[in-house]
């Protein structure tokens, strides 16, 4: 059909999230080395128009909410400025035993660094 598989959007969200954190000087490796994990607890995607094979896409990611141990990211997948899909992922800060924990001080209020995303 020439249309990108719907499941790949979650991979694109992960790429956007990883690069967003990297832009703040933080990597997932840094988070894990400090004893924390961010497993996915919830996700949602609204497909508006299909991405086609060989499309050059832009992934827009931002932190939209942080409350307690939860952290929510919002995403847009665009082609030449046209919105193809939008969605979110919600993650929970956990320790190495995957028990929810309070985020470390350097990650508290992470959403305030990305005010343009706040609803």
Buried (B, 14 or more C-beta within 10 A) or exposed (E): EEEBEEEEBBEBBBBBBBEBBEEEEBEBEBBEEEEBBBEEBEBEBEEEEBBEEEBEBBBBBBBBBBEEBBBBBBBBBBBEEEEBBBBBBBBBBBEEEEEEBEBEEEBEEBBEEBEEBEE
